[in-house]
Amino acid sequence: MKGKQRVSCRGDSGAGGRPCDVTLFFCHQALLALPLLLLLSIPRCATQVSGIRGDALEKSCLQQPLDCDDIYTQGYQTDGVYLIYPLGPSVPVPVFCDMTTEGGKWTVFQKRFNGSVSFFRGWNDYKLGFGRADGEYWLGKVGLRWAGGCPRARSLLTSCPSSPGLQNLHLLTLKQKYELRVDLEDFENNTAYAKYVDFSISPNAVSAEEDGYTLYVAGFEDGGAGDSLSYHSGQKFSTFDRDQDLFVQNCAALSSGAFWFRSCHFANLNGFYLGGSHLSYANGINWAQWKGFYYSLKRTEMKIRRA
């Protein structure tokens, strides 16, 4: 029989009963199943990315971590690359978490150790981030793209629109109060650090970029490195193509780097990787209060943790 099949409804009058529509029966069943179908159709959090240790992606998407402090609280307490969400749940950012130094929970936003990545870059690179979190990098390389588009994820494929590096720092320090630690190592395997109990980027700005991503640090604690960063507090970030320092010339160009230059610097952690002592003035990875202006460091890490 083509078309709608008709059957008798039990309990109806008449010898054969009053016919009813099977279609109605199936519609009724579909309505009962609707909540389950809706539940199954809600995008799940993506499974863990290969090479990224984890960030509780198997848990509710509402629990996506803001920083490495959240990741530590979720039970991941091993150094490595994780995903954080400073820009919101649709934009994951790969980041290296230091879970061992001084109790861990450090979100690393600058890391150098072998000179494999050039840090002599323009404004957009520092705004958007570059490098890889499992190597040398500046926070915020790119977001990750989900199959079917960002942000609803089933599997991780390629890259979404970039997630800003300096903007990430600004947003993090708007949402929480952070301390900063700068870890340093020379080519003789000596180590030192400097810590600042208060760190923020353009905390009072309507537009952080128009404000120049201004650095604020306070509360220096000496770990043997001396204080080379307080001189830079209150300064805008400068690159060779966006000169925002106080010097008559372009400090970023003179120092072969990018930083919160004043006139020009005592710290140049994004300078050339020159491998120790160098003849050129102040254009290596310099921390003047520890090694002066003619020594380029082997390893540096700038990292923040909730105060």
N, C-alpha and C positions, 0 to 999 in steps of 0.2 A: 504494500500500500504506500503510495507516494504521498508526500506532504506530511502533515501532522498526524501522528497516530493517536487514536482515541480509545480509551478504555472505560470500564464502568467504575464508578466510585462506590465503595462499600457503604451501606447504611442509607443510600438514597432510595426514594420511592420508585416504583415501576418495576416491571419484570426484569428488565435488563439494567435497571439503575440509570441514574442521570450521567451521561458521558462527561468526562473531564479531560483536560488537556495535559498530556505527559510533559509538554514543554513547561507548564507551570510547576510541575513537580521538580524538574531539574533546576528551574530558576530558584525555587525555594531552597534546594540543596546548595546552590551556588551562593546564595545569600548567607547561609550558615557558615560556608567556608571562607567568606570574604575577609574576615579578620586575619585568618591564617595567611591568605594570599597577600594581604597588605604587609604583614610582618615579613614574609619571605621576600617581598619586593624592595624593602628598605635596604639601601646600600650598606654593606658591611664595612668595617675597618679593614684595610688591606693587611695581608699577612706580612711578616717581617721580610725586609729586603735582604737579598744576599749581600754579605759584607757589612751589614748594619746589625749590631747585636740585638737591638730591640728597644721598644719604647712603649710597651703595653698596648700595641696595636690590636691585640686580640681582645682587649677590654673595650669598654664603651668609647665611642669616638669623643664623647664629652670629656674624657679623662686624658686627652692628648696633652703631653707635658709642655710647659712653657720653657723649661730650662733643664740643666743637668741635675738640679736639686730635686725636681719632680721625678726624674728618671731614677735617681738614687732611692727616693721614697717608695717607688714602685718595685724595688727589689733588685734592680740592676746595679751592681756595685763593682763592676770590672771596667778598667780603662778601655775605651774604644769609641767607635762612631755610632751615634744614635740620631734619632729624628726629634727635633723640637718644633714648636709651633708659635713663635712670637707674633706672627702676622695673622694667626687664626687657624681654624681647623682645616682650611682648604689649601694651606701652603706649608708643607713640611720642609724643614731646613736641616740638612745633614750637619752634624757638629761633633767635634771630638770632646768627650767628657773625661776629665781627669778625676778619677774616683779614689785616688790613693794619697795624693799630696795633702798633708795637713788636714786629714779627715775627709778629703774628696769633695764631690759635688761641684767641681769647677767647670764652668762652660768656657771652653777655649775659643777665643775669637781671632787670635793671631798665633801662627806657629811656623817657625823656621828652624831647619836643622841641617840642610845639605846644599842649599843654593839651587835646587832643581826648578824653582819657580821664580820668575822675575817679579819683584815688587815695585819696580820703577814703572808705574802705570798711571793712567789718567783718572779723572774724576769718576767717570761712569763705572770703571772697574771697581773702585773702592766703594762706590755707592751700591753696586750690585753684588760684589763679592767675587772671588776667584780662587782657583786652586781646588784641591780635594781635601775633605776633612780627614782622610787617612794619610795625608801627606802634608806638604806645606800649603797653607791657605790663609785667606782672610774671610771671615764669617760670611756665609750667605751665597755660596756659589750659584745654585739654582734650586728651585723647587723640583719636585719629582712629579712626573706625569702619570696619571692613572689611565688604564685602558678605558676608552670611552670618554676621555677628557678629564681635565682637572676640575673638580677635586674628587669625584665619586669613584672609588677605587675598587678594583678587583685584583689587579696585578700592576706592578710598577714597570713602566717602559722607559720613556725618555724624559725630556725636560719640559716643564711648564714655563710660563713667564717667570723671569728672574725674581728672586726674593732679595730685597736690598740689604747689603751688608751693614753700612752705617745706620740705615733705618732700623734694622733689627736691633742694634745696640740701643738706639734711642727708645724703641718700644719696650724693650726689656727693662730699661732703667726707669721708665714711666710706671711700669706695673709693679715693680718691686724695688727695694733698696738693696744695692749691691756694694760689695767690696771688690777691690782689684788686686791681683797678685801678678807680678812680672818676674818670671823665672829666667835666669841667664846662665850660660855656660860658655867657657872659653875653650881654646884648643889644647889647653893643658889639663882639661877635665876638672877645672875648678868651677864651682857653682856658687851662685848667690841669688838673692831675691830682694825685691822691694814690694811692700804691701801698703795699700791705701784703704782705709776703712770706709771711705765714701767715694763712690764713682758714679758718674751719670753723664749723659749726652743730651745737651739742649733740653733740660728738664722743664723749662718754663716757656718754651717756644711754641707759637701757633703752628709754624712750619719749621721742622727741624732742618730741612735742607736749606731754606732761606736763611736760617740762623747759622748755617755753616757747620752743623753737627759739632757744636762747641763742647769742649771737654771740661769737666769739673772733677777734680780729685782733691781729697783732704784726708788728714789723719795718717800721715806717713809712719810706717813701722819698718825699721831697718833689718834686713836679713843678710847684711854684708855687702849689698850692692850700692848703698848710698841713695840719696834722693835726686834723681835726674828728671823727674816728671812734674814736680810741683811748679817748676818754671813754666810749664806748658798749660797749666790750668787756666781756664778762661779764654783759650784760643780756639779759633775755628780750624777745621781740617783743611789742609792745602795740598794740592797736587801741581804738577808742572803746567797743567792746562787750566787750573783754577787757583790763582794766587790770592790767599786770604790771610797771609801773615802780616806782621808789622814792619818788616824789613823793606828797604828801598828796592832790593832785588828779589827775585823769586827763590825763596828758600828751598822749595822742593827740587827745583832744577839744580841749584847749587849743591844740594846735599844728596842728589841722586835717589830721592825717595819720596815719601808722602807721609805727612804726620800733622800733628797739631802744632805747627811751627810758630814761634814768636819772632825772635830776631838773631839767630835762627833756631838753635836747639842745644839742649844737653842730652837729649835722647833722640835717636834716629833709627828706630828698630825696623823700619822698612827700607833702609838704605841698601847699597850694594853688598852682596855676599863676597867679601874680599879675603876671607880665610886667615884672619889673625892680624898681625901688624901690617900696616900699609903706609905709604908715603903721602898719599893724597889726604887733604884735610877734611875731616868730618863728613865723609860721604859713604862710610861703611855702616855696618850694623853697630852703632855706637851707643854706649851708656857711659857718659863722660865721668860720672862720679865713681865708677868702678875701674874702667880701663882707658879712659881718656878719649881723645878724638882721632887717634891713630891706630886703633885696634878694633877690628871687625869681629864680632862674636860668632861662635859656632852655632849656638842654639838659643832661641828666645821663644817664650810663650807668654802671651797676655791672656789672662783668664779672669772671669768674674764669678762670684758666688753670693747668694743672698746673705745680707748682713744680719 
